Amino acid sequence: MAADKRRRRRRVKKRSGKKTIGIIALVILIVTAIAVITAVIISRRDYATISLKDFYFKTYSGYNGKGSIELKLDEGRFNEKITEALDNFNRSPFKDRDITEEDYRRLITTMKVTPPPAYSLKNGDSVRILYSCDLALAGRLNIRIEGREETLDIKGLKEARTLTVDDLFRDVSLSFSGQSPELTLTVLNESTDEFISNIVFSPVEPKEFYASGETVPVRAFFSEADCLAGQISVEKPSQECIREFTVEGVDEYLSSAKELPEEVIREAAEAGEKAFVDANQWGVRVFIEAGLVPVYVNKQATFKWLTPSVNKIYFKSVKEKASGKNGNNYNDLDIIYTCDMTQADGVTTSVRAVVRFSDIIRHPDGTLSYDFSEPAIISASHIAGNITKVVVDYFENDYYIEEIALN
């Protein structure tokens, strides 16, 4: 009996030890499972939450009816969130070895926003804004993306200041230099208005030179962006803001003999007589044309002018097609004189001689500018036809020619 009791006690102890070992093993298994599950949960938790709409600066521009909203990513704050996610990733016991820091930094390059159409907003509008990024990449990075849509109520846009074309050109004028038809133009913008003073005014078709009486269309050059920045509404677009100016009140070269007063013609004729000083310049030619033999004393010519008198007067004004050609004056006053020429032996012959005055200018007040102070003979001949060629025939293609009647 005693032996049986001892055997039963040993069997109970053995079974009790096995049960204890099983319990310990189960506890270890449970703790291990909990640790694994906890690690997995920790590894799979969000490293950061990003509400896209909270990472954009919102700036309004334009004016009521043509407002815009500019959305600019706040890269500094966004990178702070990325750094937070990256730190959590680095602390995680389980990492996806395919993910790198560059992947986190790359997320910012996928950010996009869809704003409402530019220049379309007015106070009271409700606009929907969509934000997006690479959601697949964000998911791999354990970053939760929120705030992908936002509705904004538009308010606070200022009313535009309206300007007319008359307003734009009120303090604009033309300034000219030179003489017509060779005037150079400058457009003067003397406005003190902040917006208008910065507008560029320029001829629609710029030219090198302008003439009196000409019409010059001038355009106001500005952009829609300029108007929006200044909260200005112009009644017409820039390409239609045109004002015509007439070239007037300028100095101009005379273009008609009718514009020459008789007293100026007489003054020119009297001044031209002073050119008959040295006959030796033309004497040999004139005497040979007349079939006469020049006489020399001490190897010097002895030609002298006698008293000149006006024979004919021509006024010539250059044609537009020939204006500016090398050697062409804008106008010429050609005075033809009849004057006898003599020499030491007393032989005398008749001569036609031309004195030319050029570029007579009329000022806006009607006065004239001219220079008769240095008259010179440009041609002299015994043959009248030669002088006609010099004054008339050679110039018919390039000049309008008028003969002035002598009184």
C-alpha positions in Angstrom: 0.0 0.0 0.0 2.8 2.4 0.9 4.5 1.6 -2.4 1.4 2.3 -4.3 1.0 5.7 -2.7 4.5 6.7 -3.5 4.0 5.7 -7.2 0.8 7.8 -7.3 2.6 10.8 -5.8 5.4 10.6 -8.4 2.9 10.4 -11.3 1.0 13.5 -9.9 4.2 15.5 -9.6 5.3 14.5 -13.2 1.9 15.6 -14.6 2.1 18.9 -12.6 5.6 19.7 -13.9 4.5 19.1 -17.5 1.5 21.4 -17.0 3.6 24.2 -15.6 6.0 23.9 -18.5 3.0 24.2 -20.9 1.7 27.2 -19.1 5.1 28.9 -19.3 5.4 28.1 -23.0 1.9 29.4 -23.6 2.7 32.7 -21.8 5.9 33.1 -23.8 4.1 32.4 -27.0 1.4 35.0 -26.1 3.9 37.6 -25.1 5.9 37.0 -28.3 2.7 37.3 -30.4 1.7 40.5 -28.7 5.2 41.9 -29.3 5.1 40.9 -33.0 1.6 42.3 -33.4 2.6 45.5 -31.6 5.6 45.9 -33.8 3.6 45.3 -36.9 1.0 47.8 -35.8 3.7 50.3 -35.0 5.3 49.8 -38.4 2.1 50.2 -40.1 0.8 53.3 -38.4 0.8 56.7 -40.1 4.1 58.5 -39.8 2.4 61.8 -40.6 -1.0 63.3 -41.6 -1.0 66.0 -44.3 -4.0 68.1 -45.1 -3.1 69.5 -48.5 -5.3 72.6 -48.4 -3.5 73.8 -45.3 -0.1 74.0 -47.0 -0.9 76.7 -49.6 -0.7 80.5 -49.3 -3.8 82.1 -50.8 -3.4 85.6 -52.4 -6.2 87.5 -54.2 -5.5 89.9 -57.1 -7.5 91.9 -59.6 -10.8 93.4 -58.8 -14.5 92.6 -58.3 -15.6 90.8 -61.5 -12.1 90.0 -62.7 -10.5 88.6 -59.5 -8.0 85.8 -59.3 -6.6 83.7 -56.6 -3.0 82.6 -56.5 -2.2 79.4 -54.5 1.5 78.9 -53.6 2.8 75.9 -51.7 4.3 76.6 -48.3 7.4 74.5 -48.9 8.9 75.2 -45.5 5.9 73.8 -43.5 5.5 70.9 -46.0 9.1 69.9 -45.6 8.7 70.0 -41.8 5.9 67.4 -42.2 8.1 65.3 -44.4 10.9 65.5 -41.8 8.4 64.4 -39.1 7.4 61.4 -41.2 11.0 60.6 -42.0 11.9 60.6 -38.3 9.1 58.2 -37.5 10.2 56.0 -40.4 13.7 55.9 -39.1 12.5 54.9 -35.6 10.3 52.1 -36.9 11.6 48.5 -36.1 10.3 47.3 -39.4 11.2 49.2 -42.5 10.4 48.7 -46.2 13.9 48.5 -47.6 12.7 49.9 -50.9 11.8 53.2 -49.3 14.5 55.9 -49.1 14.7 59.5 -47.8 14.6 60.6 -51.5 11.2 59.0 -51.8 9.9 61.2 -48.9 11.5 64.3 -50.4 10.1 63.5 -53.8 6.5 63.7 -52.6 6.6 67.5 -52.7 7.3 67.4 -56.4 4.0 65.7 -57.0 1.9 68.4 -55.4 -0.7 70.0 -57.7 -3.6 72.4 -57.2 -6.5 73.4 -59.5 -7.6 77.0 -58.9 -10.6 78.6 -60.5 -10.1 80.3 -63.9 -8.0 83.5 -63.7 -9.7 86.9 -63.8 -13.1 85.3 -63.2 -14.0 85.9 -59.6 -16.4 88.3 -58.1 -17.6 88.9 -54.5 -20.2 86.4 -53.5 -18.8 83.6 -55.6 -18.2 80.1 -54.0 -15.3 78.3 -55.7 -14.1 74.8 -55.4 -10.4 74.2 -55.2 -8.9 70.7 -55.8 -5.5 69.6 -54.3 -3.6 66.5 -55.2 -0.4 64.6 -55.0 0.9 61.1 -55.7 -1.4 59.1 -53.5 0.3 55.9 -54.2 3.7 57.3 -53.1 2.1 58.8 -50.0 0.6 55.4 -49.2 4.0 53.7 -49.4 5.4 56.3 -47.2 2.7 55.8 -44.5 1.5 59.4 -44.9 -2.2 60.0 -44.6 -3.4 62.6 -47.1 -6.4 64.7 -46.2 -7.8 68.1 -47.3 -7.9 67.3 -51.0 -10.9 69.7 -51.6 -11.9 73.1 -50.4 -14.7 75.6 -51.0 -14.0 79.3 -50.7 -16.4 82.1 -50.4 -15.0 85.1 -52.3 -15.2 88.5 -50.6 -13.2 91.6 -50.2 -12.3 92.2 -53.9 -12.1 95.9 -54.5 -14.1 97.7 -57.2 -12.2 98.7 -60.3 -11.5 102.4 -61.3 -12.9 102.9 -64.8 -11.0 104.9 -67.3 -12.1 106.0 -70.8 -9.9 106.5 -73.8 -10.3 110.3 -73.3 -8.9 109.8 -69.8 -5.8 108.0 -71.1 -5.0 110.7 -73.7 -5.9 113.8 -71.7 -2.3 114.7 -71.0 -0.7 113.2 -74.1 0.8 115.4 -76.8 3.3 115.3 -79.7 6.5 117.1 -79.8 8.5 117.6 -83.1 12.1 118.5 -83.9 13.4 119.7 -87.2 11.5 121.0 -90.1 8.7 119.5 -92.2 8.8 117.2 -94.1 11.8 115.9 -92.0 10.3 116.1 -88.5 11.2 113.6 -85.8 8.5 112.8 -83.3 8.4 112.4 -79.6 5.2 111.4 -77.7 4.9 113.2 -74.4 3.0 111.6 -71.6 2.6 114.2 -68.9 -0.1 112.5 -66.8 0.3 112.5 -63.0 -2.1 109.5 -62.7 -0.2 106.5 -61.2 -1.6 104.1 -63.8 -1.6 106.4 -66.9 1.9 107.8 -66.3 3.3 104.3 -66.8 1.5 103.7 -70.1 3.6 103.7 -73.2 2.1 105.8 -76.0 3.6 105.3 -79.5 2.6 105.8 -83.1 0.7 102.8 -84.6 3.1 102.8 -87.5 6.3 104.6 -86.5 8.2 106.5 -89.2 11.6 108.0 -89.5 10.2 111.4 -90.5 6.8 113.2 -90.4 5.4 116.2 -92.4 3.1 119.1 -91.6 -0.6 118.3 -92.0 0.0 114.5 -91.6 -2.3 112.5 -89.3 -0.5 110.3 -86.8 -2.5 107.6 -85.0 -1.1 107.0 -81.5 -1.9 103.9 -79.4 -1.8 103.4 -75.7 0.1 100.3 -74.9 -0.8 98.5 -71.7 -1.6 94.9 -70.7 -4.4 93.2 -68.9 -2.0 92.3 -66.2 -1.2 96.1 -65.7 -4.9 96.8 -65.3 -5.5 94.0 -62.8 -2.4 95.0 -60.8 -3.7 98.6 -60.6 -7.3 97.6 -60.2 -8.2 99.5 -63.4 -10.9 98.9 -65.9 -10.3 100.6 -69.3 -13.3 100.9 -71.5 -11.5 99.4 -74.5 -8.6 96.9 -74.9 -5.2 98.4 -75.6 -5.3 97.7 -79.4 -8.4 99.9 -79.6 -7.1 102.8 -77.5 -6.0 105.0 -80.4 -6.1 108.7 -80.8 -5.3 110.6 -84.0 -3.0 113.7 -83.8 -2.4 116.2 -86.6 1.1 117.4 -87.3 0.7 121.2 -87.0 2.3 124.2 -85.4 5.8 123.2 -86.7 8.6 124.7 -88.7 8.4 123.6 -92.3 10.3 124.1 -95.5 8.3 126.3 -98.0 6.7 124.2 -100.7 5.0 126.9 -102.8 6.1 130.2 -104.4 2.8 131.7 -103.1 4.2 131.5 -99.6 7.1 133.9 -100.5 6.3 137.6 -99.8 7.3 140.1 -102.4 9.6 141.8 -100.0 11.6 138.6 -99.3 11.9 138.1 -103.1 13.3 141.6 -103.5 15.6 141.0 -100.6 16.9 137.9 -102.2 17.4 139.6 -105.6 19.3 142.4 -104.0 21.5 140.0 -102.0 22.2 138.0 -105.1 23.7 141.0 -106.9 26.5 140.9 -104.3 27.7 137.6 -105.8 28.9 139.5 -109.0 32.4 140.2 -107.7 35.0 137.9 -109.3 34.3 137.4 -113.0 37.5 135.5 -113.6 35.9 132.2 -112.4 33.5 132.2 -115.4 35.2 134.6 -117.9 37.1 132.1 -120.0 34.1 129.9 -120.5 31.8 132.8 -121.3 34.1 134.4 -123.8 34.8 131.1 -125.6 31.1 130.4 -125.8 30.7 133.9 -127.3 33.5 133.2 -129.8 35.8 135.8 -128.2 39.4 135.7 -127.2 40.3 136.2 -123.6 42.9 138.8 -122.8 45.5 138.3 -120.1 47.7 141.0 -118.5 50.8 139.7 -116.8 49.4 136.2 -117.3 46.3 137.2 -115.3 42.7 137.2 -116.6 41.1 140.6 -116.7 37.4 139.8 -116.7 35.0 142.1 -114.9 31.2 142.1 -114.2 29.2 145.1 -115.1 25.8 145.8 -113.5 23.5 142.7 -113.0 19.7 142.8 -113.4 17.1 140.1 -112.7 16.0 138.2 -115.7 13.9 135.3 -114.2 13.2 133.8 -110.8 12.2 130.2 -110.2 11.1 128.6 -107.0 11.6 124.8 -106.7 10.2 122.5 -104.0 11.4 118.8 -103.7 8.9 116.1 -104.5 8.2 113.5 -101.8 9.8 110.7 -103.7 13.1 112.7 -103.9 13.0 114.1 -100.4 16.2 113.2 -98.5 18.1 112.2 -101.6 21.8 113.1 -101.4 22.3 116.7 -102.7 18.6 117.6 -102.8 17.5 120.7 -101.0 14.0 121.0 -99.8 13.5 124.1 -101.7 15.5 126.5 -104.0 15.1 130.1 -104.9 17.0 130.4 -108.2 17.5 134.0 -109.5 18.8 134.3 -113.0 20.6 137.6 -113.8 21.5 139.2 -117.0 24.9 140.9 -116.7 27.5 142.0 -119.2 31.1 140.9 -118.7 34.1 142.9 -120.1 37.9 142.5 -120.1 41.0 144.7 -120.5 40.7 145.3 -124.2 37.2 146.6 -123.8 35.4 143.7 -125.4 32.1 143.0 -123.7 29.6 140.1 -123.9 26.3 139.2 -122.3 26.0 136.6 -119.6 23.3 134.7 -117.9 24.2 133.8 -114.3 22.3 132.0 -111.5 22.4 132.7 -107.8 20.7 130.0 -105.6 19.3 130.4 -102.1 18.0 127.2 -100.4 16.0 125.7 -97.6 13.7 128.7 -96.7 11.8 127.8 -93.6 8.4 129.1 -92.4 7.7 129.1 -88.6 4.3 128.5 -87.0 3.8 132.3 -86.5 4.2 132.8 -90.3 7.7 134.4 -90.2 10.4 133.0 -92.4 14.0 131.9 -91.8 16.5 132.1 -94.6 20.1 133.0 -95.1 20.9 135.4 -97.9 24.3 136.5 -96.4 26.6 134.5 -98.6 25.3 134.6 -102.2 27.3 132.7 -104.8 26.9 132.2 -108.5 26.3 128.5 -109.2 26.5 128.7 -113.0 27.1 131.4 -115.7 27.0 131.1 -119.5 26.8 133.2 -122.6 24.2 130.7 -123.9 20.8 131.2 -122.2 19.8 127.6 -122.9 22.6 126.3 -120.7 21.2 128.2 -117.7 17.7 126.9 -118.4 19.2 123.4 -118.1 20.9 124.1 -114.8 17.8 125.7 -113.3 14.9 123.8 -114.8 15.7 120.8 -117.0 18.0 119.0 -114.6 15.4 119.2 -111.8 12.1 118.4 -113.4 12.0 114.8 -112.1 12.7 115.6 -108.5 11.2 119.1 -108.0 8.0 121.0 -108.5 9.1 124.1 -110.4 7.4 127.5 -110.5 8.4 130.7 -112.2 7.8 133.8 -110.2 6.4 136.7 -112.2 8.5 139.9 -112.0 6.8 143.1 -111.0 
